[in-house]
Amino acid sequence: AKNYKFDLEKAILKIAPYVEGIHLSDNSGEEDTNDYFDNDFWFLPYFKLFTSLKYIGLETKPASNAKILEMHSIIKSSI
């Protein structure tokens, strides 16, 4: 959205009902850094709009089991 200068929220609202799979990682919006996310992850408020989800992938830099479980818990509580 940043590079192509379109309204990210408008796009999410339009495509969410049709999306069956997503992969998640956080980044600065400048480069794909595959950062961890926490409860402030920008995408969390939109999760409930994705009513056709069948697959969720987690894409992050190397992480401990505890960190992966933490992010899994955040996703699970947001769906």
DSSP file (Angstrom, degrees, kcal/mol; ACC not computed):
  #  RESIDUE AA STRUCTURE BP1 BP2  ACC     N-H-->O    O-->H-N    N-H-->O    O-->H-N    TCO  KAPPA ALPHA  PHI   PSI    X-CA   Y-CA   Z-CA
    1    1 A A     >>       0   0    0      0, 0.0     5,-1.3     0, 0.0     4,-1.0   0.000 360.0 360.0 360.0 -38.9    0.0    0.0    0.0
    2    2 A K  T  45 +     0   0    0      2,-0.2     3,-0.2     3,-0.2    28,-0.0   0.946 360.0  41.4 -65.8 -47.8    2.8    2.3    0.8
    3    3 A N  T  45S+     0   0    0      1,-0.2    -1,-0.2    26,-0.1    27,-0.0   0.893 123.0  38.4 -67.4 -40.2    4.7    1.8   -2.4
    4    4 A Y  T  45S-     0   0    0      2,-0.1    -1,-0.2     0, 0.0    -2,-0.2   0.449 104.2-129.4 -94.0  -0.4    1.6    1.8   -4.7
    5    5 A K  T  <5 +     0   0    0     -4,-1.0     2,-0.3    -3,-0.2    -3,-0.2   0.897  56.6 139.8  56.6  48.2   -0.1    4.6   -2.7
    6    6 A F      < -     0   0    0     -5,-1.3     2,-0.8     3,-0.0    -1,-0.2  -0.830  63.7 -94.4-116.6 163.3   -3.4    2.9   -2.2
    7    7 A D     >  -     0   0    0     -2,-0.3     4,-2.1     1,-0.2     5,-0.2  -0.636  33.3-163.3 -78.2 107.8   -5.7    2.8    0.8
    8    8 A L  H  > S+     0   0    0     -2,-0.8     4,-2.6     1,-0.2     5,-0.2   0.906  86.8  49.8 -61.1 -45.6   -4.8   -0.3    2.7
    9    9 A E  H  > S+     0   0    0      1,-0.2     4,-2.5     2,-0.2    -1,-0.2   0.907 110.0  50.6 -63.4 -41.6   -7.9   -0.4    4.9
   10   10 A K  H  > S+     0   0    0      1,-0.2     4,-1.6     2,-0.2    -1,-0.2   0.906 111.7  48.7 -61.9 -41.4  -10.2    0.0    1.9
   11   11 A A  H  X S+     0   0    0     -4,-2.1     4,-2.4     2,-0.2     5,-0.3   0.915 110.6  50.3 -65.3 -43.7   -8.4   -2.8    0.1
   12   12 A I  H  X S+     0   0    0     -4,-2.6     4,-2.5     1,-0.2    -2,-0.2   0.932 109.6  50.5 -60.6 -46.3   -8.6   -5.1    3.1
   13   13 A L  H  < S+     0   0    0     -4,-2.5    -1,-0.2     1,-0.2    -2,-0.2   0.853 113.0  47.7 -60.6 -34.7  -12.3   -4.4    3.5
   14   14 A K  H  < S+     0   0    0     -4,-1.6    -1,-0.2    -5,-0.2    -2,-0.2   0.898 122.0  30.3 -74.9 -41.7  -12.9   -5.2   -0.2
   15   15 A I  H >X S+     0   0    0     -4,-2.4     3,-2.1     1,-0.2     4,-0.8   0.694  92.3  92.2 -94.8 -19.0  -10.9   -8.5   -0.4
   16   16 A A  G >< S+     0   0    0     -4,-2.5     3,-0.9     1,-0.3    36,-0.5   0.826  82.3  55.2 -49.3 -44.6  -11.3  -10.0    3.1
   17   17 A P  G 34 S+     0   0    0      0, 0.0    -1,-0.3     0, 0.0    -2,-0.1   0.717 112.1  45.2 -64.6 -17.4  -14.4  -12.1    2.4
   18   18 A Y  G <4 S+     0   0    0     -3,-2.1     2,-0.4    -4,-0.1    -2,-0.2   0.551  86.3 104.5-101.9 -10.6  -12.6  -13.9   -0.5
   19   19 A V    <<  +     0   0    0     -3,-0.9    33,-0.4    -4,-0.8     3,-0.1  -0.593  36.8 174.8 -81.1 128.0   -9.2  -14.6    1.1
   20   20 A E        +     0   0    0     -2,-0.4    34,-3.5     1,-0.3    35,-2.0   0.580  66.4  30.2-105.6 -14.9   -8.7  -18.2    2.1
   21   21 A G  E     +a   55   0A   0     33,-0.2     2,-0.3    32,-0.2    -1,-0.3  -0.997  58.0 174.8-148.4 140.7   -5.0  -18.0    3.2
   22   22 A I  E     -a   56   0A   0     33,-1.8    35,-2.9    -2,-0.3     2,-0.4  -0.965  17.1-148.7-137.4 155.8   -2.7  -15.4    4.7
   23   23 A H  E     -a   57   0A   0     -2,-0.3     2,-0.4    33,-0.2    35,-0.2  -0.991  20.6-148.0-125.1 141.9    0.8  -15.4    6.0
   24   24 A L  E     +a   58   0A   0     33,-3.2    35,-3.3    -2,-0.4     2,-0.3  -0.885  32.4 133.4-117.7 135.4    1.8  -13.1    8.8
   25   25 A S        -     0   0    0     -2,-0.4     2,-0.3    33,-0.2    11,-0.2  -0.912  40.8-124.2-162.0 158.1    4.9  -11.3    9.8
   26   26 A D  B     +B   35   0B   0      9,-2.2     9,-2.7    -2,-0.3     2,-0.3  -0.741  32.2 161.0-106.1 156.2    5.5   -7.7   10.8
   27   27 A N        -     0   0    0     -2,-0.3     5,-0.1     7,-0.2    -2,-0.0  -0.949  51.0 -97.6-159.9 176.9    7.9   -5.2    9.3
   28   28 A S        -     0   0    0      3,-0.6     4,-0.1    -2,-0.3    -2,-0.0   0.575  56.2-113.0 -80.0 -10.2    8.5   -1.5    9.2
   29   29 A G  S    S+     0   0    0      2,-0.5     3,-0.1   -27,-0.0   -26,-0.1   0.338 107.8  78.2  88.9  -6.9    6.7   -1.0    5.9
   30   30 A E  S    S+     0   0    0      1,-0.4     2,-0.3   -28,-0.0    -3,-0.0   0.753 106.0   2.0-101.6 -35.0   10.0   -0.1    4.2
   31   31 A E  S    S-     0   0    0      0, 0.0     2,-1.2     0, 0.0    -3,-0.6  -0.984  78.7 -99.8-151.2 157.5   11.4   -3.7    3.8
   32   32 A D        +     0   0    0     -2,-0.3    -5,-0.1     1,-0.2    -6,-0.0  -0.671  49.7 157.9 -83.4  97.8   10.3   -7.2    4.5
   33   33 A T        -     0   0    0     -2,-1.2    -1,-0.2    -7,-0.1    28,-0.2   0.519  44.2-135.2-101.1  -8.0   12.1   -8.0    7.8
   34   34 A N        +     0   0    0     26,-0.1    27,-2.4     1,-0.1    -7,-0.2   0.885  39.5 179.8  54.3  42.4    9.9  -10.8    9.0
   35   35 A D  B     -B   26   0B   0     -9,-2.7    -9,-2.2    25,-0.2    -1,-0.1  -0.262  31.0-101.7 -70.2 159.7    9.8   -9.3   12.5
   36   36 A Y        -     0   0    0    -11,-0.2     2,-0.3    24,-0.1    -1,-0.1  -0.320  37.5-143.4 -69.3 162.2    7.9  -10.8   15.4
   37   37 A F        -     0   0    0    -13,-0.1     2,-0.2     4,-0.1    37,-0.1  -0.914  15.2-172.3-128.2 161.6    4.5   -9.3   16.3
   38   38 A D    >   -     0   0    0     -2,-0.3     3,-2.1    36,-0.1    33,-0.0  -0.548  54.9 -60.6-131.9-162.2    2.8   -8.7   19.6
   39   39 A N  T 3  S+     0   0    0      1,-0.3    -2,-0.0    -2,-0.2    32,-0.0   0.583 129.2  61.5 -66.5  -8.8   -0.7   -7.5   20.7
   40   40 A D  T 3  S+     0   0    0      4,-0.0    -1,-0.3     3,-0.0    -3,-0.0   0.315  71.4 140.9 -96.7   7.5   -0.1   -4.2   18.9
   41   41 A F    X   -     0   0    0     -3,-2.1     3,-1.3     1,-0.2    -4,-0.1  -0.288  55.3-134.2 -54.6 126.7    0.2   -5.9   15.5
   42   42 A W  T 3  S+     0   0    0      1,-0.3     4,-0.2     2,-0.1    -1,-0.2   0.750  99.5  56.5 -58.4 -27.4   -1.5   -3.6   12.9
   43   43 A F  T >> S+     0   0    0      1,-0.2     3,-2.1     2,-0.1     4,-0.6   0.727  81.4  87.0 -80.9 -22.0   -3.3   -6.5   11.3
   44   44 A L  G X4 S+     0   0    0     -3,-1.3     3,-1.2     1,-0.3     4,-0.4   0.828  82.1  56.9 -53.0 -42.4   -5.1   -7.9   14.4
   45   45 A P  G 34 S+     0   0    0      0, 0.0    -1,-0.3     0, 0.0     3,-0.2   0.719 107.1  52.1 -63.9 -16.8   -8.2   -5.6   14.2
   46   46 A Y  G X> S+     0   0    0     -3,-2.1     3,-1.9    -4,-0.2     4,-0.5   0.591  81.1  93.0 -93.4 -11.7   -8.9   -7.0   10.7
   47   47 A F  G X< S+     0   0    0     -3,-1.2     3,-2.0    -4,-0.6    -1,-0.2   0.877  79.2  57.7 -51.8 -46.4   -8.8  -10.7   11.4
   48   48 A K  G 34 S+     0   0    0     -4,-0.4    -1,-0.3     1,-0.3    -2,-0.1   0.672  96.5  65.2 -64.1 -15.6  -12.5  -11.1   12.0
   49   49 A L  G <4 S+     0   0    0     -3,-1.9     2,-1.7     1,-0.2    -1,-0.3   0.711  81.7  82.4 -76.5 -20.3  -13.2   -9.7    8.5
   50   50 A F    X<  +     0   0    0     -3,-2.0     3,-0.9    -4,-0.5    -1,-0.2  -0.587  52.8 160.6 -88.3  79.1  -11.5  -12.8    6.9
   51   51 A T  T 3   +     0   0    0     -2,-1.7    -1,-0.2     1,-0.2   -31,-0.1   0.580  66.9  54.0 -79.8 -12.0  -14.5  -15.1    7.2
   52   52 A S  T 3  S+     0   0    0    -36,-0.5    -1,-0.2   -33,-0.4    -2,-0.1   0.229  74.4 142.7-106.2  13.1  -13.2  -17.6    4.5
   53   53 A L    <   +     0   0    0     -3,-0.9   -32,-0.2     1,-0.2   -33,-0.2  -0.308  13.5 159.5 -62.3 131.6   -9.8  -18.3    6.1
   54   54 A K        +     0   0    0    -34,-3.5     2,-0.4     1,-0.3   -33,-0.2   0.549  66.4  36.3-117.4 -24.8   -8.6  -21.9    5.8
   55   55 A Y  E     -a   21   0A   0    -35,-2.0   -33,-1.8     2,-0.0     2,-0.4  -0.994  52.7-177.5-138.0 137.5   -4.9  -21.3    6.2
   56   56 A I  E     -a   22   0A   0     -2,-0.4     2,-0.4   -35,-0.2   -33,-0.2  -0.985  12.2-167.0-132.3 123.3   -2.7  -19.0    8.3
   57   57 A G  E     -a   23   0A   0    -35,-2.9   -33,-3.2    -2,-0.4     2,-0.6  -0.864  12.6-143.9-109.4 145.3    1.1  -19.1    8.0
   58   58 A L  E     -a   24   0A   0     -2,-0.4     2,-0.6   -35,-0.2   -33,-0.2  -0.941  16.5-174.4-109.5 118.6    3.5  -17.5   10.3
   59   59 A E        +     0   0    0    -35,-3.3     2,-0.3    -2,-0.6   -33,-0.1  -0.916  24.0 138.1-118.2 105.2    6.6  -16.1    8.6
   60   60 A T        -     0   0    0     -2,-0.6   -25,-0.2   -35,-0.1     3,-0.1  -0.913  56.1 -91.3-138.6 166.1    9.2  -14.7   11.0
   61   61 A K  S    S-     0   0    0    -27,-2.4    -1,-0.1    -2,-0.3   -27,-0.0  -0.250  80.7 -51.7 -64.7 168.8   12.9  -14.7   11.5
   62   62 A P  S    S-     0   0    0      0, 0.0     2,-0.3     0, 0.0    -1,-0.2  -0.137  72.8-177.9 -50.0 136.4   14.2  -17.5   13.7
   63   63 A A        -     0   0    0     -3,-0.1     2,-0.1   -27,-0.0    -3,-0.0  -0.965  27.8-110.1-140.0 151.7   12.3  -17.7   16.9
   64   64 A S     >  -     0   0    0     -2,-0.3     4,-2.3     1,-0.1     5,-0.2  -0.337  38.3-108.2 -71.6 162.0   12.2  -19.7   20.1
   65   65 A N  H  > S+     0   0    0      1,-0.2     4,-2.7     2,-0.2     5,-0.2   0.894 121.5  55.4 -57.5 -39.7    9.3  -22.1   20.7
   66   66 A A  H  > S+     0   0    0      1,-0.2     4,-2.0     2,-0.2    -1,-0.2   0.898 107.6  48.0 -62.2 -41.1    8.1  -19.7   23.4
   67   67 A K  H  > S+     0   0    0      2,-0.2     4,-2.3     1,-0.2    -1,-0.2   0.906 112.1  49.4 -67.4 -41.9    8.0  -16.8   20.9
   68   68 A I  H  X S+     0   0    0     -4,-2.3     4,-2.5     1,-0.2    -2,-0.2   0.925 111.6  48.8 -62.9 -44.0    6.2  -18.9   18.3
   69   69 A L  H  X S+     0   0    0     -4,-2.7     4,-2.4     2,-0.2    -1,-0.2   0.869 109.3  53.8 -63.7 -35.9    3.6  -20.0   20.9
   70   70 A E  H  X S+     0   0    0     -4,-2.0     4,-1.9    -5,-0.2    -2,-0.2   0.939 111.4  44.0 -62.9 -47.1    3.2  -16.4   22.0
   71   71 A M  H  X S+     0   0    0     -4,-2.3     4,-2.4     1,-0.2    -2,-0.2   0.883 112.1  53.8 -66.6 -37.5    2.4  -15.3   18.4
   72   72 A H  H  X S+     0   0    0     -4,-2.5     4,-2.9     1,-0.2    -1,-0.2   0.917 108.2  50.2 -60.2 -43.9    0.1  -18.3   17.9
   73   73 A S  H  X S+     0   0    0     -4,-2.4     4,-2.2     2,-0.2    -2,-0.2   0.883 108.8  51.7 -62.6 -39.7   -1.8  -17.3   21.0
   74   74 A I  H  X S+     0   0    0     -4,-1.9     4,-0.7     2,-0.2    -1,-0.2   0.922 112.6  45.7 -62.9 -44.7   -2.2  -13.7   19.7
   75   75 A I  H >X S+     0   0    0     -4,-2.4     3,-1.3     1,-0.2     4,-1.1   0.950 111.9  51.5 -62.7 -48.7   -3.5  -15.0   16.4
   76   76 A K  H 3< S+     0   0    0     -4,-2.9     3,-0.4     1,-0.3    -1,-0.2   0.869 110.1  48.6 -59.1 -38.9   -5.9  -17.5   18.1
   77   77 A S  H 3< S+     0   0    0     -4,-2.2    -1,-0.3     1,-0.2    -2,-0.2   0.619 111.1  52.7 -77.7 -10.5   -7.4  -14.8   20.4
   78   78 A S  H <<        0   0    0     -3,-1.3   -30,-0.3    -4,-0.7    -1,-0.2   0.619 360.0 360.0 -98.3 -15.5   -7.9  -12.5   17.4
   79   79 A I     <        0   0    0     -4,-1.1    -1,-0.2    -3,-0.4    -2,-0.1   0.488 360.0 360.0 -79.1 360.0   -9.8  -14.8   15.1
